[in-house]
Amino acid sequence: QVQLVESGGGLVQPGGSLRLSCAASGSILSLAYMAWYRQAPGKQRELVAGILSGGSPNYADSVKGRFTISRDNAKNTVYLQMSSLKYEDTAVYYCYVVSPPRSYWGQGTQVTVSS
């Protein structure tokens, strides 16, 4: 079993920045894939960014050039640096990891972009 603890959400003005963190703990053999998803009110959950172990990151078109995903394998932690935030980035952000053969979701952290 893997536990995920997210942190870093909050209220930010348009154009501002936030950094989300997600630390994994428990019975971890490997973290093959780590990602961030988000879900806005009334919308489906969508992939924001993901990164394979030792691999290149991938991003949703809507966040390319503004968000950066990174991981610290020694700490079993994935980060999402969010810059130039827009109103439409407001959502609950969820950490998602694949530790074969299972996958896990974090509890979610609220990000609100508002003036």
All heavy atoms as an XYZ file, in Angstrom:
868
protein
N       0.844     -1.195      0.000
C       0.000      0.000      0.000
C       0.880      1.246      0.000
O       1.909      1.281      0.672
C      -0.896     -0.002      1.253
C      -2.019      0.994      1.207
C      -3.161      0.562      0.308
O      -3.122     -0.502     -0.309
N      -4.180      1.389      0.212
N       0.452      2.237     -0.772
C       1.192      3.492     -0.882
C       0.287      4.627     -0.402
O      -0.885      4.694     -0.770
C       1.638      3.740     -2.325
C       2.262      5.130     -2.464
C       2.625      2.669     -2.781
N       0.817      5.484      0.415
C       0.086      6.668      0.866
C       0.677      7.908      0.197
O       1.896      8.008      0.032
C       0.181      6.836      2.389
C      -0.518      5.743      3.176
C       0.306      4.471      3.248
O       1.520      4.510      3.465
N      -0.330      3.325      3.067
N      -0.211      8.823     -0.167
C       0.209     10.054     -0.825
C      -0.249     11.245      0.015
O      -1.412     11.319      0.412
C      -0.398     10.157     -2.221
C      -0.059      9.019     -3.186
C      -0.823      9.188     -4.489
C       1.444      8.963     -3.449
N       0.650     12.153      0.258
C       0.322     13.370      1.003
C       0.654     14.568      0.138
O       1.819     14.780     -0.221
C       1.091     13.445      2.329
C       0.774     14.762      3.049
C       0.734     12.258      3.223
N      -0.363     15.336     -0.182
C      -0.201     16.511     -1.032
C      -0.155     17.775     -0.180
O      -0.751     17.845      0.887
C      -1.376     16.613     -2.003
C      -1.520     15.413     -2.909
C      -2.898     15.290     -3.508
O      -3.807     15.989     -3.025
O      -3.074     14.502     -4.433
N       0.524     18.766     -0.698
C       0.566     20.059     -0.021
C       0.850     21.147     -1.048
O       1.278     20.860     -2.168
C       1.649     20.058      1.060
O       2.918     19.816      0.501
N       0.599     22.389     -0.648
C       0.979     23.513     -1.485
C      -0.161     24.255     -2.143
O       0.067     25.290     -2.779
N      -1.375     23.760     -2.038
C      -2.485     24.476     -2.653
C      -2.821     25.747     -1.898
O      -2.265     26.033     -0.831
N      -3.734     26.531     -2.475
C      -4.133     27.751     -1.804
C      -4.761     28.743     -2.759
O      -5.127     28.407     -3.884
N      -4.861     29.963     -2.275
C      -5.445     31.063     -3.045
C      -4.336     31.929     -3.611
O      -3.410     32.315     -2.880
C      -6.345     31.894     -2.138
C      -6.952     33.165     -2.728
C      -7.908     32.820     -3.865
C      -7.666     33.956     -1.634
N      -4.417     32.237     -4.885
C      -3.393     33.042     -5.538
C      -4.061     33.959     -6.555
O      -5.099     33.616     -7.133
C      -2.334     32.130     -6.210
C      -2.954     31.281     -7.302
C      -1.156     32.925     -6.718
N      -3.459     35.092     -6.775
C      -3.985     36.032     -7.760
C      -3.587     35.614     -9.166
O      -2.574     34.912     -9.353
C      -3.459     37.442     -7.477
C      -4.008     38.050     -6.191
C      -3.578     39.487     -6.011
O      -2.593     39.936     -6.607
N      -4.288     40.218     -5.179
N      -4.344     36.034    -10.160
C      -3.946     35.747    -11.548
C      -2.533     36.259    -11.816
O      -2.156     37.356    -11.375
C      -4.970     36.522    -12.373
C      -6.168     36.610    -11.490
C      -5.624     36.754    -10.093
N      -1.770     35.444    -12.527
C      -0.379     35.771    -12.789
C       0.587     35.288    -11.727
O       1.803     35.355    -11.924
N       0.056     34.801    -10.631
C       0.886     34.344     -9.530
C       1.393     32.929     -9.722
O       1.163     32.293    -10.759
N       2.085     32.434     -8.698
C       2.705     31.114     -8.745
C       2.396     30.322     -7.489
O       2.172     30.893     -6.416
C       4.231     31.249     -8.883
O       4.579     31.917    -10.071
N       2.395     29.026     -7.655
C       2.270     28.092     -6.547
C       3.091     26.859     -6.876
O       3.283     26.534     -8.055
C       0.816     27.656     -6.327
C      -0.154     28.565     -5.578
C      -1.544     27.950     -5.598
C       0.308     28.826     -4.164
N       3.534     26.155     -5.824
C       4.184     24.874     -6.033
C       3.475     23.822     -5.209
O       3.343     23.947     -3.990
C       5.663     24.918     -5.650
C       6.397     23.643     -6.077
C       7.872     23.669     -5.809
N       8.209     23.283     -4.451
C       9.348     22.691     -4.107
N      10.253     22.413     -5.034
N       9.592     22.405     -2.854
N       3.046     22.778     -5.894
C       2.418     21.634     -5.236
C       3.460     20.543     -5.021
O       4.360     20.365     -5.846
C       1.278     21.080     -6.077
C       0.179     22.059     -6.498
C      -0.901     21.319     -7.291
C      -0.424     22.770     -5.313
N       3.297     19.835     -3.915
C       4.162     18.693     -3.610
C       3.306     17.482     -3.287
O       2.209     17.616     -2.729
C       5.059     18.997     -2.406
O       5.884     20.104     -2.637
N       3.808     16.321     -3.615
C       3.134     15.069     -3.290
C       4.197     14.066     -2.879
O       5.033     13.684     -3.696
C       2.337     14.558     -4.474
S       1.622     12.915     -4.244
N       4.158     13.678     -1.622
C       5.130     12.731     -1.089
C       4.487     11.361     -0.936
O       3.408     11.234     -0.342
C       5.653     13.224      0.252
N       5.156     10.358     -1.471
C       4.671      8.987     -1.381
C       5.418      8.239     -0.285
O       6.622      8.436     -0.100
C       4.855      8.270     -2.707
N       4.689      7.403      0.430
C       5.300      6.589      1.472
C       4.580      5.248      1.528
O       3.510      5.074      0.950
C       5.212      7.284      2.832
O       3.864      7.474      3.211
N       5.198      4.297      2.222
C       4.585      2.986      2.352
C       5.399      1.934      1.635
O       6.618      2.013      1.528
N       4.687      0.938      1.117
C       5.337     -0.193      0.458
C       5.637      0.153     -0.997
O       4.929     -0.252     -1.912
C       4.431     -1.428      0.538
O       4.138     -1.726      1.889
N       6.728      0.876     -1.162
C       7.091      1.355     -2.504
C       8.244      0.525     -3.043
O       9.329      0.518     -2.475
C       7.508      2.832     -2.463
C       6.351      3.693     -1.951
C       7.940      3.288     -3.850
C       6.754      5.123     -1.681
N       7.960     -0.180     -4.137
C       9.040     -0.875     -4.841
C       9.589      0.019     -5.936
O      10.797      0.094     -6.151
C       8.527     -2.193     -5.416
C       8.109     -3.242     -4.382
C       7.617     -4.503     -5.076
C       9.285     -3.584     -3.466
N       8.683      0.673     -6.608
C       9.079      1.631     -7.628
C       7.906      2.568     -7.883
O       6.748      2.210     -7.667
C       9.478      0.929     -8.925
O       8.329      0.385     -9.561
N       8.226      3.757     -8.317
C       7.207      4.720     -8.710
C       7.392      4.950    -10.201
O       8.093      5.862    -10.611
C       7.343      6.011     -7.893
C       7.036      5.869     -6.406
C       7.398      7.130     -5.650
C       5.581      5.507     -6.185
N       6.773      4.084    -10.971
C       7.022      4.081    -12.401
C       6.546      5.358    -13.066
O       7.131      5.822    -14.038
C       6.345      2.875    -13.039
N       5.471      5.908    -12.545
C       4.869      7.082    -13.159
C       4.272      7.943    -12.067
O       3.644      7.425    -11.139
C       3.790      6.644    -14.140
C       3.098      7.763    -14.888
C       3.789      8.530    -15.817
C       1.750      8.021    -14.687
C       3.160      9.542    -16.523
C       1.114      9.023    -15.387
C       1.808      9.789    -16.304
O       1.182     10.795    -17.002
N       4.483      9.240    -12.171
C       3.910     10.186    -11.213
C       3.277     11.321    -12.011
O       3.845     11.762    -13.026
C       4.977     10.724    -10.251
C       5.740      9.632     -9.531
S       6.943     10.247     -8.338
C       5.867     10.575     -6.914
N       2.137     11.783    -11.582
C       1.419     12.774    -12.372
C       0.535     13.644    -11.490
O       0.282     13.333    -10.327
C       0.559     12.085    -13.433
N       0.099     14.726    -12.092
C      -0.897     15.600    -11.478
C      -2.112     15.681    -12.403
O      -1.972     15.895    -13.611
C      -0.329     17.004    -11.257
C       0.689     17.071    -10.170
C       2.043     16.992    -10.320
C       0.435     17.216     -8.778
N       2.652     17.076     -9.088
C       1.682     17.228     -8.127
C      -0.719     17.353     -8.010
C       1.818     17.356     -6.744
C      -0.595     17.490     -6.635
C       0.656     17.490     -6.013
N      -3.276     15.517    -11.813
C      -4.539     15.715    -12.495
C      -5.259     16.863    -11.797
O      -4.914     17.238    -10.672
C      -5.409     14.455    -12.406
C      -5.028     13.338    -13.339
C      -3.883     12.565    -13.126
C      -5.813     13.031    -14.454
C      -3.541     11.536    -13.993
C      -5.486     12.006    -15.319
C      -4.347     11.266    -15.080
O      -4.018     10.247    -15.940
N      -6.282     17.382    -12.455
C      -7.108     18.375    -11.796
C      -8.558     18.199    -12.214
O      -8.849     17.672    -13.282
C      -6.631     19.797    -12.121
C      -6.807     20.222    -13.571
C      -6.170     21.586    -13.790
N      -6.343     22.027    -15.183
C      -5.761     23.122    -15.677
N      -4.982     23.883    -14.892
N      -5.964     23.463    -16.930
N      -9.426     18.681    -11.337
C     -10.851     18.617    -11.616
C     -11.499     19.911    -11.163
O     -11.486     20.239     -9.969
C     -11.499     17.423    -10.915
C     -12.939     17.212    -11.298
C     -13.480     15.866    -10.860
O     -12.931     15.214     -9.970
N     -14.535     15.415    -11.492
N     -12.040     20.634    -12.128
C     -12.763     21.864    -11.844
C     -14.242     21.538    -11.625
O     -14.722     20.493    -12.092
C     -12.591     22.845    -12.993
N     -14.977     22.390    -10.945
C     -16.401     22.134    -10.702
C     -17.157     21.905    -12.000
O     -17.032     22.687    -12.956
C     -16.861     23.419    -10.006
C     -15.644     23.954     -9.350
C     -14.513     23.617    -10.278
N     -17.903     20.824    -12.050
C     -18.710     20.526    -13.216
C     -17.950     19.958    -14.397
O     -18.518     19.756    -15.468
N     -16.668     19.693    -14.209
C     -15.852     19.174    -15.300
C     -15.233     17.833    -14.929
O     -15.148     17.475    -13.758
C     -14.758     20.168    -15.673
C     -15.284     21.478    -16.247
C     -14.157     22.342    -16.775
C     -14.683     23.608    -17.425
N     -13.575     24.445    -17.966
N     -14.791     17.123    -15.960
C     -14.131     15.846    -15.719
C     -12.695     16.060    -15.259
O     -12.071     17.093    -15.541
C     -14.132     15.017    -17.007
C     -15.499     14.509    -17.415
C     -15.418     13.525    -18.579
O     -14.537     13.621    -19.406
N     -16.339     12.581    -18.607
N     -12.200     15.083    -14.541
C     -10.796     15.129    -14.126
C      -9.919     15.008    -15.376
O     -10.169     14.194    -16.260
C     -10.496     13.991    -13.152
C      -9.182     14.099    -12.435
C      -9.055     13.045    -11.346
N     -10.051     13.227    -10.288
C     -10.031     12.539     -9.145
N      -9.058     11.652     -8.914
N     -10.971     12.728     -8.242
N      -8.870     15.830    -15.427
C      -7.996     15.848    -16.593
C      -6.536     15.793    -16.172
O      -6.154     16.280    -15.096
C      -8.224     17.121    -17.422
C      -7.902     18.409    -16.700
C      -8.033     19.638    -17.596
O      -8.345     19.494    -18.795
O      -7.814     20.751    -17.083
N      -5.730     15.215    -17.035
C      -4.292     15.152    -16.799
C      -3.687     16.536    -16.995
O      -3.924     17.194    -18.010
C      -3.634     14.163    -17.751
C      -2.117     14.081    -17.698
C      -1.643     13.525    -16.360
C      -1.593     13.239    -18.859
N      -2.902     16.963    -16.036
C      -2.177     18.231    -16.138
C      -0.754     17.973    -16.621
O      -0.282     18.593    -17.576
C      -2.143     18.963    -14.781
C      -1.310     20.234    -14.878
C      -3.553     19.266    -14.302
N      -0.060     17.069    -15.955
C       1.319     16.758    -16.307
C       1.696     15.426    -15.696
O       1.198     15.054    -14.634
C       2.276     17.845    -15.816
N       2.594     14.715    -16.366
C       3.056     13.436    -15.862
C       4.520     13.253    -16.181
O       5.062     13.906    -17.082
N       5.151     12.361    -15.429
C       6.563     12.114    -15.647
C       6.894     10.674    -15.275
O       6.514     10.186    -14.205
C       7.418     13.113    -14.840
C       8.897     12.951    -15.155
C       7.153     13.002    -13.337
C       9.756     14.100    -14.640
N       7.581      9.982    -16.180
C       8.029      8.622    -15.930
C       9.312      8.652    -15.112
O      10.012      9.654    -15.076
C       8.299      7.901    -17.251
C       7.090      7.604    -18.123
C       7.538      7.175    -19.514
C       6.233      6.506    -17.493
N       9.600      7.538    -14.484
C      10.842      7.435    -13.754
C      12.002      7.560    -14.737
O      12.172      6.724    -15.616
C      10.908      6.090    -13.027
O      12.151      5.917    -12.411
N      12.767      8.623    -14.624
C      13.885      8.838    -15.525
C      13.486      9.302    -16.909
O      14.336      9.405    -17.798
N      12.201      9.589    -17.109
C      11.718      9.953    -18.426
C      11.383     11.418    -18.572
O      11.467     12.196    -17.633
N      11.013     11.785    -19.775
C      10.649     13.160    -20.058
C       9.225     13.433    -19.594
O       8.378     12.547    -19.627
C      10.745     13.419    -21.559
O      12.066     13.245    -22.007
N       8.954     14.641    -19.174
C       7.600     14.986    -18.747
C       6.680     15.225    -19.936
O       7.134     15.500    -21.050
C       7.805     16.279    -17.952
C       9.019     16.891    -18.555
C       9.887     15.757    -18.976
N       5.385     15.098    -19.682
C       4.396     15.475    -20.681
C       3.388     16.396    -20.026
O       3.138     16.299    -18.822
C       3.712     14.255    -21.292
C       2.931     13.443    -20.279
O       3.504     12.761    -19.442
N       1.605     13.526    -20.329
N       2.808     17.286    -20.811
C       1.918     18.315    -20.293
C       0.652     18.437    -21.134
O       0.668     18.222    -22.341
C       2.620     19.685    -20.302
C       3.850     19.761    -19.445
C       5.107     19.526    -19.974
C       3.747     20.077    -18.095
C       6.248     19.595    -19.180
C       4.870     20.158    -17.297
C       6.110     19.916    -17.843
O       7.238     19.985    -17.047
N      -0.397     18.846    -20.465
C      -1.589     19.253    -21.192
C      -1.266     20.539    -21.956
O      -0.485     21.368    -21.487
C      -2.739     19.497    -20.217
N      -1.878     20.681    -23.119
C      -1.604     21.877    -23.926
C      -1.914     23.157    -23.163
O      -1.232     24.174    -23.336
C      -2.430     21.828    -25.208
C      -1.918     20.794    -26.188
O      -0.764     20.342    -26.050
O      -2.678     20.428    -27.105
N      -2.901     23.106    -22.313
C      -3.350     24.310    -21.609
C      -2.341     24.821    -20.585
O      -2.445     25.973    -20.148
C      -4.683     24.039    -20.911
O      -4.548     22.982    -19.979
N      -1.376     23.993    -20.207
C      -0.412     24.417    -19.179
C       1.027     24.463    -19.695
O       1.926     24.864    -18.957
C      -0.480     23.511    -17.936
C      -1.894     23.432    -17.400
C       0.070     22.123    -18.203
N       1.244     24.065    -20.936
C       2.607     24.079    -21.483
C       3.203     25.483    -21.415
O       2.554     26.462    -21.760
C       2.589     23.590    -22.926
C       2.471     22.083    -23.068
C       2.477     21.668    -24.537
C       2.345     20.156    -24.671
N       2.272     19.731    -26.102
N       4.438     25.534    -20.967
C       5.117     26.815    -20.849
C       4.844     27.546    -19.547
O       5.513     28.533    -19.248
N       3.861     27.062    -18.782
C       3.527     27.709    -17.514
C       3.767     26.796    -16.307
O       4.120     27.279    -15.231
C       2.053     28.143    -17.510
C       1.686     29.124    -18.603
C       0.283     29.659    -18.420
N      -0.740     28.607    -18.489
C      -1.585     28.325    -17.495
N      -1.543     29.003    -16.362
N      -2.486     27.361    -17.637
N       3.560     25.501    -16.494
C       3.715     24.539    -15.395
C       4.940     23.667    -15.668
O       5.252     23.354    -16.819
C       2.498     23.629    -15.285
C       1.235     24.299    -14.804
C       1.136     25.680    -14.682
C       0.133     23.541    -14.472
C      -0.024     26.287    -14.244
C      -1.039     24.127    -14.025
C      -1.108     25.509    -13.915
N       5.579     23.256    -14.589
C       6.721     22.356    -14.684
C       6.569     21.244    -13.657
O       6.414     21.520    -12.454
C       8.043     23.096    -14.437
O       8.187     24.150    -15.392
C       9.227     22.141    -14.577
N       6.610     20.009    -14.137
C       6.566     18.862    -13.241
C       7.982     18.338    -13.050
O       8.782     18.331    -13.985
C       5.631     17.752    -13.771
C       5.427     16.662    -12.713
C       6.154     17.166    -15.087
C       4.345     15.656    -13.076
N       8.277     17.930    -11.835
C       9.581     17.350    -11.549
C       9.413     16.326    -10.438
O       8.381     16.293     -9.760
C      10.593     18.425    -11.143
O      10.166     19.086     -9.956
N      10.421     15.479    -10.272
C      10.349     14.473     -9.233
C      11.708     14.305     -8.575
O      12.747     14.479     -9.224
C       9.836     13.136     -9.769
C      10.646     12.564    -10.900
C       9.952     11.328    -11.490
N       9.991     10.188    -10.585
C       9.320      9.058    -10.790
N       8.548      8.925    -11.864
N       9.419      8.051     -9.925
N      11.658     13.971     -7.301
C      12.859     13.671     -6.536
C      12.737     12.211     -6.127
O      11.997     11.874     -5.199
C      12.952     14.582     -5.313
C      14.232     14.391     -4.529
O      14.809     13.277     -4.563
O      14.655     15.338     -3.854
N      13.413     11.349     -6.844
C      13.268      9.919     -6.602
C      13.785      9.507     -5.221
O      13.281      8.554     -4.627
C      13.982      9.128     -7.688
C      13.304      9.273     -9.032
O      12.090      9.425     -9.121
N      14.094      9.243    -10.102
N      14.763     10.218     -4.717
C      15.290      9.895     -3.392
C      14.264     10.167     -2.295
O      14.263      9.515     -1.251
C      16.554     10.695     -3.128
N      13.384     11.137     -2.560
C      12.357     11.501     -1.579
C      10.981     10.954     -1.946
O      10.004     11.219     -1.241
C      12.277     13.025     -1.441
C      13.542     13.666     -0.898
C      13.367     15.175     -0.758
C      14.614     15.822     -0.172
N      14.459     17.305     -0.053
N      10.893     10.243     -3.064
C       9.602      9.725     -3.534
C       8.564     10.835     -3.626
O       7.403     10.678     -3.204
C       9.086      8.607     -2.613
C       9.941      7.354     -2.701
O      10.495      7.033     -3.750
N      10.065      6.650     -1.590
N       8.978     11.945     -4.162
C       8.135     13.140     -4.199
C       8.054     13.689     -5.614
O       9.060     13.702     -6.337
C       8.684     14.215     -3.243
O       8.686     13.691     -1.905
C       7.827     15.465     -3.282
N       6.867     14.146     -5.968
C       6.652     14.808     -7.246
C       6.167     16.222     -6.959
O       5.424     16.453     -6.005
C       5.654     14.037     -8.129
C       4.274     13.948     -7.505
C       5.576     14.631     -9.523
N       6.622     17.133     -7.795
C       6.293     18.541     -7.631
C       5.595     19.066     -8.880
O       5.802     18.561     -9.990
C       7.556     19.368     -7.395
C       8.400     18.904     -6.245
C       9.478     18.054     -6.443
C       8.121     19.305     -4.945
C      10.259     17.620     -5.390
C       8.898     18.879     -3.871
C       9.966     18.040     -4.109
O      10.732     17.608     -3.058
N       4.804     20.099     -8.693
C       4.221     20.819     -9.820
C       4.404     22.305     -9.555
O       3.751     22.864     -8.664
C       2.738     20.483    -10.004
C       2.107     21.110    -11.243
C       2.684     20.453    -12.512
C       0.585     20.941    -11.230
N       5.321     22.897    -10.295
C       5.523     24.339    -10.204
C       4.590     25.010    -11.189
O       4.667     24.751    -12.391
C       6.977     24.695    -10.527
C       7.272     26.183    -10.505
C       7.138     26.785     -9.123
O       7.673     26.262     -8.147
N       6.438     27.907     -9.028
N       3.712     25.853    -10.674
C       2.709     26.511    -11.504
C       2.983     28.009    -11.519
O       3.069     28.627    -10.456
C       1.305     26.230    -10.952
C       0.996     24.758    -10.807
S      -0.685     24.439    -10.257
C      -0.611     25.094     -8.598
N       3.121     28.554    -12.703
C       3.391     29.978    -12.857
C       2.361     30.570    -13.818
O       1.662     29.847    -14.520
C       4.803     30.192    -13.392
O       5.767     29.610    -12.541
N       2.304     31.899    -13.838
C       1.363     32.610    -14.716
C      -0.032     32.022    -14.597
O      -0.696     31.741    -15.601
C       1.847     32.553    -16.169
O       3.137     33.121    -16.278
N      -0.466     31.822    -13.379
C      -1.750     31.162    -13.145
C      -2.908     31.994    -13.670
O      -2.898     33.232    -13.609
C      -1.922     30.865    -11.656
C      -1.123     29.655    -11.177
C      -0.923     29.677     -9.675
C      -1.807     28.369    -11.603
N      -3.904     31.279    -14.186
C      -5.090     31.892    -14.761
C      -6.327     31.465    -13.974
O      -6.315     30.461    -13.267
C      -5.240     31.454    -16.220
C      -4.042     31.731    -17.094
C      -4.257     31.177    -18.492
C      -3.068     31.440    -19.392
N      -3.280     30.895    -20.764
N      -7.398     32.221    -14.162
C      -8.651     31.862    -13.479
C      -9.032     30.417    -13.784
O      -9.474     29.677    -12.896
C      -9.785     32.791    -13.916
C      -9.649     34.212    -13.468
C      -9.431     35.235    -14.387
C      -9.766     34.553    -12.122
C      -9.320     36.555    -13.978
C      -9.642     35.869    -11.700
C      -9.418     36.858    -12.635
O      -9.300     38.176    -12.219
N      -8.822     30.012    -15.031
C      -9.237     28.675    -15.441
C      -8.380     27.557    -14.874
O      -8.669     26.381    -15.100
C      -9.294     28.572    -16.970
C      -8.033     29.010    -17.660
C      -8.115     30.456    -18.150
O      -8.644     31.324    -17.397
O      -7.631     30.716    -19.271
N      -7.341     27.893    -14.160
C      -6.539     26.884    -13.479
C      -7.148     26.496    -12.133
O      -6.673     25.565    -11.477
C      -5.113     27.381    -13.245
C      -4.350     27.588    -14.539
O      -4.470     26.735    -15.439
O      -3.622     28.594    -14.638
N      -8.183     27.189    -11.735
C      -8.857     26.874    -10.475
C      -9.445     25.473    -10.520
O     -10.202     25.140    -11.426
C      -9.974     27.892    -10.186
O      -9.391     29.185     -9.987
C     -10.760     27.497     -8.950
N      -9.067     24.649     -9.563
C      -9.506     23.248     -9.539
C      -8.952     22.574     -8.292
O      -8.112     23.134     -7.588
C      -9.007     22.507    -10.774
N      -9.428     21.366     -8.053
C      -8.778     20.502     -7.083
C      -7.718     19.706     -7.840
O      -8.025     19.097     -8.865
C      -9.775     19.555     -6.402
C      -9.040     18.623     -5.441
C     -10.848     20.350     -5.663
N      -6.510     19.744     -7.351
C      -5.393     19.057     -7.985
C      -5.090     17.772     -7.228
O      -4.948     17.780     -6.004
C      -4.165     19.964     -8.011
C      -4.271     21.043     -9.053
C      -5.174     22.097     -8.912
C      -3.483     21.008    -10.209
C      -5.297     23.078     -9.888
C      -3.587     21.992    -11.187
C      -4.505     23.020    -11.019
O      -4.621     23.988    -11.984
N      -4.980     16.696     -8.016
C      -4.765     15.372     -7.440
C      -3.431     14.800     -7.896
O      -3.091     14.853     -9.091
C      -5.860     14.406     -7.869
C      -7.233     14.762     -7.372
C      -8.082     15.562     -8.125
C      -7.688     14.291     -6.138
C      -9.349     15.882     -7.674
C      -8.956     14.606     -5.678
C      -9.779     15.407     -6.450
O     -11.033     15.729     -6.000
N      -2.717     14.238     -6.983
C      -1.507     13.490     -7.284
C      -1.910     12.064     -7.668
O      -2.841     11.485     -7.085
C      -0.623     13.481     -6.042
S       0.891     12.545     -6.188
N      -1.217     11.506     -8.622
C      -1.491     10.142     -9.094
C      -0.153      9.461     -9.315
O       0.745     10.015     -9.953
C      -2.280     10.201    -10.400
C      -2.469      8.877    -11.083
C      -3.433      7.979    -10.644
C      -1.704      8.540    -12.196
C      -3.615      6.766    -11.286
C      -1.888      7.334    -12.837
C      -2.845      6.447    -12.383
O      -3.033      5.246    -13.007
N      -0.004      8.260     -8.762
C       1.229      7.522     -8.966
C       0.920      6.086     -9.357
O      -0.093      5.516     -8.945
C       2.147      7.542     -7.715
C       2.467      8.954     -7.297
C       1.539      6.760     -6.577
N       1.817      5.528    -10.138
C       1.743      4.122    -10.495
C       2.922      3.424     -9.852
O       4.087      3.756    -10.139
C       1.775      3.915    -12.014
C       1.808      2.417    -12.328
C       0.576      4.575    -12.670
N       2.606      2.508     -8.942
C       3.603      1.658     -8.320
C       3.168      0.240     -8.643
O       2.327     -0.331     -7.939
C       3.647      1.906     -6.805
O       4.646      1.120     -6.187
N       3.688     -0.285     -9.742
C       3.169     -1.544    -10.255
C       3.043     -2.644     -9.200
O       3.940     -2.798     -8.360
C       4.210     -1.938    -11.316
C       4.749     -0.624    -11.788
C       4.816      0.202    -10.523
N       1.939     -3.361     -9.215
C       0.908     -3.368    -10.244
C      -0.280     -2.452     -9.962
O      -1.313     -2.569    -10.612
C       0.448     -4.817    -10.230
C       0.506     -5.193     -8.785
C       1.726     -4.494     -8.236
N      -0.150     -1.538     -8.994
C      -1.299     -0.725     -8.618
C      -1.044      0.742     -8.875
O       0.097      1.181     -9.073
C      -1.621     -0.941     -7.137
C      -2.001     -2.369     -6.786
C      -2.428     -2.476     -5.339
N      -3.603     -1.640     -5.056
C      -4.151     -1.523     -3.855
N      -3.644     -2.169     -2.821
N      -5.206     -0.758     -3.673
N      -2.141      1.505     -8.831
C      -2.056      2.949     -8.939
C      -2.791      3.569     -7.759
O      -3.667      2.939     -7.156
C      -2.651      3.442    -10.262
O      -4.014      3.067    -10.360
N      -2.415      4.803     -7.444
C      -2.939      5.449     -6.246
C      -3.241      6.922     -6.534
O      -2.538      7.566     -7.329
C      -1.907      5.370     -5.109
C      -1.500      3.970     -4.761
C      -0.466      3.327     -5.437
C      -2.156      3.266     -3.754
C      -0.090      2.031     -5.128
C      -1.782      1.973     -3.425
C      -0.751      1.362     -4.127
O      -0.385      0.076     -3.810
N      -4.252      7.410     -5.814
C      -4.615      8.820     -5.900
C      -4.393      9.497     -4.551
O      -4.637      8.909     -3.500
C      -6.087      8.973     -6.267
C      -6.423      8.607     -7.680
C      -6.872      7.403     -8.127
C      -6.324      9.449     -8.821
N      -7.060      7.459     -9.482
C      -6.740      8.695     -9.942
C      -5.925     10.777     -9.021
C      -6.770      9.224    -11.233
C      -5.963     11.296    -10.304
C      -6.378     10.527    -11.386
N      -3.979     10.756     -4.609
C      -3.930     11.562     -3.414
C      -5.315     12.096     -3.076
O      -6.285     11.886     -3.812
N      -5.404     12.799     -1.942
C      -6.695     13.278     -1.471
C      -7.137     14.554     -2.169
O      -8.314     14.930     -2.081
C      -6.644     13.506      0.050
C      -5.992     14.807      0.501
C      -4.483     14.781      0.439
O      -3.865     13.793      0.057
N      -3.880     15.898      0.846
N      -6.227     15.201     -2.851
C      -6.547     16.429     -3.559
C      -6.214     17.672     -2.749
O      -6.311     17.680     -1.519
N      -5.807     18.708     -3.461
C      -5.526     19.993     -2.830
C      -6.132     21.095     -3.700
O      -6.008     21.072     -4.922
C      -4.017     20.199     -2.618
O      -3.785     21.417     -1.905
C      -3.240     20.237     -3.932
N      -6.811     22.026     -3.054
C      -7.530     23.073     -3.789
C      -6.577     24.176     -4.230
O      -5.782     24.686     -3.417
C      -8.631     23.667     -2.909
C      -9.405     24.801     -3.548
C     -10.302     24.337     -4.686
O     -11.005     23.338     -4.567
N     -10.268     25.069     -5.800
N      -6.689     24.534     -5.485
C      -5.989     25.708     -6.014
C      -7.060     26.667     -6.528
O      -7.863     26.298     -7.386
C      -5.019     25.325     -7.147
C      -4.464     26.584     -7.817
C      -3.885     24.466     -6.608
N      -7.047     27.869     -6.001
C      -8.024     28.876     -6.406
C      -7.294     30.108     -6.913
O      -6.461     30.675     -6.190
C      -8.933     29.261     -5.237
O      -9.624     28.106     -4.757
C      -9.962     30.313     -5.687
N      -7.593     30.470     -8.151
C      -6.995     31.664     -8.747
C      -8.077     32.731     -8.798
O      -9.084     32.584     -9.501
C      -6.451     31.377    -10.151
C      -5.764     32.625    -10.712
C      -5.492     30.198    -10.120
N      -7.866     33.770     -8.026
C      -8.880     34.805     -7.901
C      -8.242     36.130     -7.495
O      -7.247     36.134     -6.761
C      -9.914     34.391     -6.849
O     -10.874     35.417     -6.649
N      -8.832     37.205     -7.962
C      -8.352     38.528     -7.570
C      -9.173     39.059     -6.389
O      -8.902     40.154     -5.902
C      -8.449     39.486     -8.755
O      -9.759     39.534     -9.245
